[in-house]
Amino acid sequence: MSARYRFGGSWTVPHGLPEVAALLVDLERYPEWWPEVVAVASLGPDDARVLCRSALPYTLDLVLHAVHREPPVLETTVGGDLHGVVRWRLSPAGPDGTRLDFEQEVEVRGALAVASYVGRPLLGWNHDRMMRGCVAGLRRVLAA
């Protein structure tokens, strides 16, 4: 059994595209600014193991593989508890800002998929909360 999810969002940060892109491709620094990313371990130049936990009492164990690291599109494949792809599309916003368009298309398999059917609205809320933490963290670290 499996369940598919598609998430997305758009935000603007008042910082230049090169600065924003550099933060987003540096997975090992995510725990410094993204509260819901609890740990990252490098598995090689293009791979990392990432543990994420938002409001729900479950830690996602993900393996990310960098597919594209250059703006305007940053893309990784996802394995582990989820299978799919994550993309950030970056574009200039005004004279000094960056627009971030986020896309995530993933599949959950096995026992986690069964639980996700029952809790689908709750999982959407949890994901939105995680992304709010991401954007707030980006803004905070870029302003420092």
Z-matrix of the N, CA and C atoms (Angstrom, degrees):
N
C 1 1.449
C 2 1.523 1 108.67
N 3 1.333 2 115.95 1 143.51
C 4 1.467 3 120.73 2 177.75
C 5 1.525 4 109.74 3 -143.43
N 6 1.306 5 115.22 4 161.29
C 7 1.459 6 122.35 5 176.96
C 8 1.518 7 107.82 6 -136.06
N 9 1.319 8 115.56 7 135.24
C 10 1.474 9 120.58 8 -179.99
C 11 1.519 10 110.23 9 -103.23
N 12 1.328 11 113.79 10 144.64
C 13 1.459 12 121.30 11 178.84
C 14 1.518 13 109.41 12 -134.39
N 15 1.304 14 113.86 13 145.08
C 16 1.466 15 120.93 14 175.98
C 17 1.520 16 106.75 15 -133.52
N 18 1.326 17 116.20 16 122.28
C 19 1.451 18 122.00 17 179.39
C 20 1.519 19 108.77 18 -122.81
N 21 1.307 20 116.15 19 154.49
C 22 1.457 21 120.11 20 177.17
C 23 1.512 22 110.38 21 -161.90
N 24 1.302 23 114.79 22 167.49
C 25 1.451 24 120.63 23 177.52
C 26 1.512 25 109.84 24 -178.44
N 27 1.311 26 115.52 25 161.89
C 28 1.471 27 121.96 26 178.24
C 29 1.518 28 108.54 27 -135.42
N 30 1.310 29 114.93 28 136.78
C 31 1.455 30 121.50 29 179.12
C 32 1.518 31 109.12 30 -143.04
N 33 1.304 32 115.76 31 160.59
C 34 1.459 33 121.60 32 174.65
C 35 1.520 34 107.92 33 -124.61
N 36 1.320 35 115.55 34 135.61
C 37 1.457 36 120.74 35 175.60
C 38 1.525 37 107.97 36 -120.74
N 39 1.337 38 117.48 37 144.37
C 40 1.469 39 120.57 38 -175.78
C 41 1.533 40 112.78 39 -84.23
N 42 1.329 41 115.84 40 52.56
C 43 1.462 42 121.18 41 -179.14
C 44 1.514 43 108.82 42 -143.67
N 45 1.333 44 115.90 43 157.50
C 46 1.451 45 121.27 44 -175.86
C 47 1.517 46 114.46 45 -67.96
N 48 1.310 47 115.00 46 151.72
C 49 1.461 48 122.17 47 -178.23
C 50 1.532 49 112.73 48 -57.81
N 51 1.332 50 120.30 49 -42.62
C 52 1.478 51 118.39 50 179.81
C 53 1.530 52 113.12 51 -61.00
N 54 1.343 53 116.94 52 -39.64
C 55 1.475 54 120.58 53 178.98
C 56 1.528 55 110.95 54 -64.95
N 57 1.322 56 116.26 55 -44.74
C 58 1.467 57 121.64 56 -178.52
C 59 1.527 58 109.84 57 -64.46
N 60 1.326 59 117.11 58 -46.51
C 61 1.463 60 121.11 59 179.95
C 62 1.527 61 111.21 60 -60.96
N 63 1.329 62 117.14 61 -41.50
C 64 1.467 63 120.47 62 -179.67
C 65 1.525 64 111.43 63 -60.75
N 66 1.324 65 117.41 64 -39.81
C 67 1.469 66 120.45 65 177.75
C 68 1.525 67 111.65 66 -67.67
N 69 1.315 68 116.60 67 -42.26
C 70 1.464 69 120.00 68 -175.96
C 71 1.529 70 113.29 69 -69.43
N 72 1.322 71 118.71 70 -28.61
C 73 1.468 72 119.88 71 179.32
C 74 1.525 73 112.58 72 -87.27
N 75 1.319 74 117.94 73 -11.32
C 76 1.469 75 122.24 74 -179.35
C 77 1.530 76 109.84 75 -92.56
N 78 1.334 77 116.06 76 75.98
C 79 1.462 78 121.88 77 -174.75
C 80 1.520 79 113.12 78 -57.67
N 81 1.309 80 117.82 79 -35.97
C 82 1.461 81 120.11 80 -175.74
C 83 1.528 82 112.91 81 -64.29
N 84 1.334 83 117.59 82 -20.76
C 85 1.464 84 120.74 83 179.08
C 86 1.525 85 112.89 84 -92.22
N 87 1.333 86 118.73 85 -5.16
C 88 1.471 87 120.75 86 -177.96
C 89 1.531 88 113.59 87 -51.18
N 90 1.344 89 119.91 88 -44.54
C 91 1.469 90 118.33 89 -178.72
C 92 1.533 91 113.80 90 -61.41
N 93 1.336 92 117.92 91 -19.90
C 94 1.464 93 121.32 92 179.13
C 95 1.533 94 111.90 93 -70.32
N 96 1.330 95 117.36 94 -28.14
C 97 1.465 96 119.24 95 -174.55
C 98 1.530 97 114.39 96 -129.38
N 99 1.315 98 118.67 97 -17.04
C 100 1.462 99 121.44 98 -178.56
C 101 1.531 100 107.69 99 -108.17
N 102 1.332 101 118.14 100 102.51
C 103 1.467 102 121.59 101 -171.86
C 104 1.524 103 114.83 102 -57.11
N 105 1.300 104 118.99 103 -31.50
C 106 1.465 105 121.60 104 -176.27
C 107 1.534 106 113.12 105 -83.88
N 108 1.327 107 117.85 106 -7.09
C 109 1.466 108 121.05 107 174.02
C 110 1.527 109 105.93 108 -94.30
N 111 1.327 110 115.78 109 106.68
C 112 1.465 111 119.55 110 -171.67
C 113 1.522 112 113.82 111 -89.32
N 114 1.340 113 118.03 112 -22.84
C 115 1.462 114 120.10 113 179.06
C 116 1.523 115 109.89 114 -162.73
N 117 1.328 116 114.82 115 148.04
C 118 1.458 117 121.82 116 175.55
C 119 1.524 118 107.73 117 -138.77
N 120 1.326 119 116.51 118 132.93
C 121 1.461 120 122.00 119 175.51
C 122 1.519 121 108.43 120 -125.10
N 123 1.317 122 116.17 121 126.33
C 124 1.454 123 120.30 122 177.13
C 125 1.523 124 109.26 123 -69.70
N 126 1.328 125 115.53 124 135.38
C 127 1.460 126 122.11 125 176.17
C 128 1.522 127 110.86 126 -114.12
N 129 1.315 128 116.35 127 10.58
C 130 1.459 129 122.26 128 -177.40
C 131 1.511 130 108.83 129 142.82
N 132 1.328 131 117.96 130 -179.23
C 133 1.463 132 120.39 131 -174.66
C 134 1.525 133 114.85 132 -63.59
N 135 1.318 134 118.50 133 -26.53
C 136 1.465 135 121.14 134 -177.64
C 137 1.525 136 113.61 135 -119.35
N 138 1.338 137 117.64 136 6.89
C 139 1.454 138 120.51 137 -173.37
C 140 1.526 139 111.92 138 -132.43
N 141 1.325 140 115.65 139 146.47
C 142 1.465 141 120.64 140 177.88
C 143 1.522 142 109.93 141 -151.53
N 144 1.316 143 115.15 142 149.56
C 145 1.458 144 121.72 143 170.93
C 146 1.521 145 106.44 144 -100.24
N 147 1.339 146 115.93 145 128.71
C 148 1.457 147 121.88 146 -174.15
C 149 1.523 148 109.05 147 -127.55
N 150 1.333 149 116.15 148 130.16
C 151 1.455 150 122.01 149 175.44
C 152 1.521 151 108.49 150 -107.56
N 153 1.349 152 115.93 151 125.45
C 154 1.469 153 122.07 152 -177.59
C 155 1.517 154 109.84 153 -124.05
N 156 1.329 155 114.96 154 139.61
C 157 1.462 156 119.66 155 176.08
C 158 1.516 157 108.28 156 -148.20
N 159 1.310 158 115.21 157 124.24
C 160 1.458 159 120.86 158 177.56
C 161 1.521 160 107.98 159 -105.47
N 162 1.320 161 118.28 160 -132.89
C 163 1.466 162 121.50 161 -175.78
C 164 1.526 163 113.50 162 -77.62
N 165 1.314 164 117.53 163 -29.40
C 166 1.463 165 120.40 164 -177.51
C 167 1.534 166 110.44 165 -75.51
N 168 1.322 167 117.80 166 149.91
C 169 1.468 168 120.77 167 -176.69
C 170 1.532 169 112.37 168 -80.79
N 171 1.336 170 116.22 169 58.21
C 172 1.458 171 121.38 170 178.33
C 173 1.522 172 108.13 171 -149.00
N 174 1.320 173 116.46 172 133.43
C 175 1.462 174 121.31 173 177.30
C 176 1.521 175 108.80 174 -101.98
N 177 1.325 176 115.97 175 120.04
C 178 1.467 177 120.67 176 175.75
C 179 1.521 178 109.20 177 -76.57
N 180 1.313 179 116.30 178 133.77
C 181 1.460 180 123.38 179 177.64
C 182 1.528 181 106.27 180 -109.84
N 183 1.318 182 115.87 181 109.02
C 184 1.459 183 121.27 182 -173.09
C 185 1.523 184 110.96 183 -119.21
N 186 1.325 185 116.42 184 148.28
C 187 1.453 186 122.55 185 171.10
C 188 1.523 187 106.43 186 -118.08
N 189 1.336 188 115.40 187 118.42
C 190 1.463 189 121.15 188 -177.06
C 191 1.522 190 109.97 189 -105.76
N 192 1.319 191 115.08 190 141.06
C 193 1.466 192 121.88 191 175.88
C 194 1.521 193 108.24 192 -125.87
N 195 1.324 194 116.33 193 120.85
C 196 1.463 195 121.03 194 -179.89
C 197 1.525 196 109.90 195 -70.64
N 198 1.323 197 115.14 196 123.22
C 199 1.461 198 121.59 197 177.56
C 200 1.516 199 109.68 198 -99.59
N 201 1.343 200 116.69 199 -40.83
C 202 1.458 201 121.83 200 -178.81
C 203 1.520 202 109.09 201 -145.77
N 204 1.337 203 116.54 202 123.60
C 205 1.466 204 121.61 203 -175.73
C 206 1.518 205 114.41 204 -112.53
N 207 1.289 206 118.55 205 7.09
C 208 1.462 207 121.13 206 -177.02
C 209 1.518 208 110.75 207 -111.57
N 210 1.344 209 116.93 208 132.40
C 211 1.474 210 119.07 209 176.07
C 212 1.524 211 109.76 210 -59.45
N 213 1.287 212 118.39 211 151.08
C 214 1.449 213 126.08 212 17.04
C 215 1.528 214 114.80 213 -88.31
N 216 1.360 215 118.98 214 -9.76
C 217 1.463 216 119.98 215 -177.36
C 218 1.527 217 109.21 216 -117.42
N 219 1.335 218 114.84 217 123.35
C 220 1.457 219 121.93 218 172.60
C 221 1.525 220 105.59 219 -108.30
N 222 1.329 221 116.94 220 127.03
C 223 1.469 222 119.46 221 -173.68
C 224 1.519 223 111.17 222 -138.92
N 225 1.329 224 115.38 223 138.51
C 226 1.461 225 121.91 224 173.46
C 227 1.520 226 109.50 225 -133.73
N 228 1.322 227 115.06 226 148.38
C 229 1.458 228 119.19 227 168.15
C 230 1.522 229 107.30 228 -90.46
N 231 1.327 230 115.43 229 154.98
C 232 1.456 231 121.73 230 -176.78
C 233 1.519 232 108.91 231 -123.01
N 234 1.322 233 116.38 232 133.37
C 235 1.452 234 123.26 233 172.54
C 236 1.517 235 108.81 234 -129.49
N 237 1.307 236 116.69 235 -177.44
C 238 1.457 237 120.26 236 -177.77
C 239 1.517 238 110.07 237 94.67
N 240 1.348 239 116.84 238 -131.31
C 241 1.465 240 120.54 239 -179.77
C 242 1.526 241 112.77 240 -64.69
N 243 1.315 242 117.48 241 -25.56
C 244 1.464 243 123.04 242 177.30
C 245 1.521 244 108.09 243 -123.31
N 246 1.338 245 116.24 244 153.64
C 247 1.465 246 121.13 245 176.63
C 248 1.515 247 107.67 246 -131.51
N 249 1.330 248 116.28 247 126.25
C 250 1.452 249 118.60 248 179.01
C 251 1.509 250 112.27 249 161.61
N 252 1.333 251 114.65 250 -141.57
C 253 1.464 252 120.72 251 -174.32
C 254 1.528 253 110.18 252 -142.64
N 255 1.329 254 114.66 253 148.02
C 256 1.461 255 122.61 254 174.98
C 257 1.526 256 107.01 255 -127.62
N 258 1.345 257 116.03 256 133.69
C 259 1.468 258 121.27 257 179.14
C 260 1.519 259 110.70 258 -131.99
N 261 1.313 260 114.75 259 139.88
C 262 1.467 261 122.52 260 167.10
C 263 1.516 262 105.95 261 -114.80
N 264 1.324 263 117.11 262 127.10
C 265 1.470 264 121.87 263 173.10
C 266 1.523 265 105.81 264 -108.84
N 267 1.318 266 115.49 265 120.74
C 268 1.461 267 121.66 266 -176.46
C 269 1.518 268 109.88 267 -109.01
N 270 1.327 269 115.89 268 138.32
C 271 1.458 270 120.32 269 176.99
C 272 1.526 271 108.76 270 -148.28
N 273 1.341 272 116.11 271 152.67
C 274 1.468 273 119.06 272 178.20
C 275 1.526 274 110.54 273 -62.72
N 276 1.338 275 114.74 274 144.67
C 277 1.468 276 121.36 275 177.07
C 278 1.521 277 106.91 276 -134.61
N 279 1.310 278 115.64 277 101.11
C 280 1.461 279 119.09 278 -177.19
C 281 1.518 280 110.47 279 72.98
N 282 1.315 281 116.20 280 -169.63
C 283 1.472 282 118.91 281 -174.80
C 284 1.533 283 113.97 282 -69.63
N 285 1.338 284 118.56 283 -30.77
C 286 1.468 285 120.15 284 -174.55
C 287 1.523 286 113.79 285 -133.49
N 288 1.304 287 118.44 286 16.47
C 289 1.463 288 120.27 287 -175.64
C 290 1.516 289 112.49 288 -113.11
N 291 1.320 290 113.92 289 170.93
C 292 1.464 291 121.51 290 177.63
C 293 1.520 292 108.76 291 -134.34
N 294 1.314 293 115.36 292 133.06
C 295 1.467 294 121.35 293 173.07
C 296 1.519 295 106.95 294 -94.75
N 297 1.344 296 115.04 295 133.02
C 298 1.458 297 122.00 296 177.98
C 299 1.514 298 108.27 297 -114.59
N 300 1.302 299 117.34 298 120.12
C 301 1.462 300 122.75 299 174.08
C 302 1.523 301 106.46 300 -110.44
N 303 1.322 302 115.28 301 120.01
C 304 1.456 303 122.70 302 -174.58
C 305 1.524 304 109.99 303 -106.16
N 306 1.329 305 116.64 304 136.26
C 307 1.461 306 122.75 305 175.35
C 308 1.522 307 108.67 306 -135.22
N 309 1.310 308 116.48 307 133.33
C 310 1.455 309 121.14 308 175.21
C 311 1.525 310 107.89 309 -136.91
N 312 1.321 311 115.54 310 124.31
C 313 1.459 312 122.16 311 176.28
C 314 1.513 313 106.57 312 -125.02
N 315 1.346 314 116.00 313 111.48
C 316 1.461 315 119.91 314 -175.41
C 317 1.522 316 111.31 315 -136.51
N 318 1.312 317 113.88 316 161.13
C 319 1.452 318 122.63 317 176.15
C 320 1.527 319 107.76 318 -124.54
N 321 1.309 320 115.43 319 138.33
C 322 1.459 321 122.55 320 176.20
C 323 1.521 322 106.10 321 -108.85
N 324 1.322 323 116.14 322 135.55
C 325 1.466 324 119.96 323 -177.24
C 326 1.521 325 111.09 324 -121.21
N 327 1.329 326 115.61 325 162.44
C 328 1.460 327 121.72 326 173.23
C 329 1.516 328 113.93 327 70.98
N 330 1.333 329 115.28 328 -149.23
C 331 1.463 330 121.54 329 -176.20
C 332 1.520 331 111.78 330 -60.02
N 333 1.314 332 117.47 331 -35.62
C 334 1.460 333 120.90 332 178.51
C 335 1.528 334 110.74 333 -63.29
N 336 1.326 335 117.32 334 -33.22
C 337 1.465 336 121.03 335 178.22
C 338 1.524 337 110.72 336 -66.18
N 339 1.323 338 116.98 337 -39.97
C 340 1.470 339 120.76 338 179.00
C 341 1.525 340 109.42 339 -61.27
N 342 1.320 341 116.41 340 -47.91
C 343 1.468 342 120.54 341 179.19
C 344 1.524 343 110.97 342 -63.22
N 345 1.316 344 116.79 343 -33.81
C 346 1.467 345 119.41 344 -177.27
C 347 1.530 346 111.97 345 -69.77
N 348 1.335 347 117.96 346 -28.04
C 349 1.469 348 119.45 347 176.88
C 350 1.521 349 110.49 348 -63.13
N 351 1.309 350 115.71 349 -44.86
C 352 1.460 351 120.80 350 -178.96
C 353 1.530 352 110.63 351 -67.66
N 354 1.324 353 115.92 352 -40.72
C 355 1.461 354 119.76 353 -173.95
C 356 1.513 355 115.36 354 -102.06
N 357 1.337 356 118.19 355 21.91
C 358 1.466 357 120.84 356 -175.53
C 359 1.536 358 113.59 357 -50.54
N 360 1.330 359 120.77 358 -49.39
C 361 1.472 360 118.88 359 179.04
C 362 1.531 361 112.55 360 -62.36
N 363 1.314 362 116.39 361 -36.50
C 364 1.451 363 120.88 362 179.18
C 365 1.531 364 110.79 363 -67.52
N 366 1.330 365 116.80 364 -37.65
C 367 1.462 366 120.53 365 177.88
C 368 1.523 367 111.35 366 -66.59
N 369 1.327 368 117.39 367 -37.42
C 370 1.462 369 120.45 368 175.53
C 371 1.518 370 111.48 369 -63.19
N 372 1.336 371 116.51 370 -43.68
C 373 1.461 372 121.01 371 177.04
C 374 1.529 373 110.47 372 -61.17
N 375 1.332 374 116.84 373 -43.70
C 376 1.457 375 122.45 374 -179.59
C 377 1.531 376 110.84 375 -62.01
N 378 1.336 377 116.32 376 -42.59
C 379 1.464 378 120.41 377 179.21
C 380 1.530 379 110.28 378 -64.98
N 381 1.331 380 117.78 379 -43.08
C 382 1.468 381 120.59 380 177.56
C 383 1.521 382 110.70 381 -58.92
N 384 1.316 383 116.56 382 -41.16
C 385 1.464 384 120.58 383 178.76
C 386 1.528 385 110.48 384 -62.89
N 387 1.325 386 116.57 385 -41.35
C 388 1.462 387 120.77 386 178.90
C 389 1.524 388 111.14 387 -62.86
N 390 1.329 389 116.55 388 -41.01
C 391 1.464 390 119.60 389 -179.25
C 392 1.533 391 111.57 390 -71.08
N 393 1.319 392 117.58 391 -32.67
C 394 1.473 393 119.45 392 173.85
C 395 1.528 394 109.79 393 -62.19
N 396 1.334 395 116.63 394 -39.52
C 397 1.463 396 120.77 395 175.83
C 398 1.513 397 111.81 396 -62.81
N 399 1.323 398 116.35 397 -38.79
C 400 1.465 399 121.45 398 177.80
C 401 1.517 400 111.35 399 -60.97
N 402 1.325 401 116.35 400 -53.16
C 403 1.469 402 120.36 401 -175.90
C 404 1.532 403 110.87 402 -65.71
N 405 1.321 404 117.18 403 -41.47
C 406 1.467 405 120.09 404 177.74
C 407 1.533 406 110.12 405 -62.49
N 408 1.321 407 116.66 406 -41.58
C 409 1.456 408 120.95 407 178.21
C 410 1.527 409 112.72 408 -64.60
N 411 1.329 410 116.03 409 -43.14
C 412 1.463 411 119.92 410 175.87
C 413 1.521 412 111.18 411 -57.48
N 414 1.327 413 115.30 412 -49.13
C 415 1.459 414 118.92 413 -179.45
C 416 1.528 415 111.74 414 -60.70
N 417 1.320 416 115.75 415 -41.01
C 418 1.473 417 120.56 416 -178.24
C 419 1.521 418 111.12 417 -65.55
N 420 1.322 419 117.70 418 -49.07
C 421 1.466 420 120.44 419 -176.32
C 422 1.523 421 111.80 420 -70.55
N 423 1.323 422 117.62 421 -33.79
C 424 1.462 423 120.32 422 177.81
C 425 1.530 424 111.96 423 -70.85
N 426 1.326 425 116.69 424 -29.94
C 427 1.473 426 120.34 425 -179.53
C 428 1.536 427 111.32 426 -77.50
N 429 1.337 428 116.52 427 -21.04
C 430 1.483 429 119.73 428 -176.11
C 431 1.517 430 112.10 429 -71.46
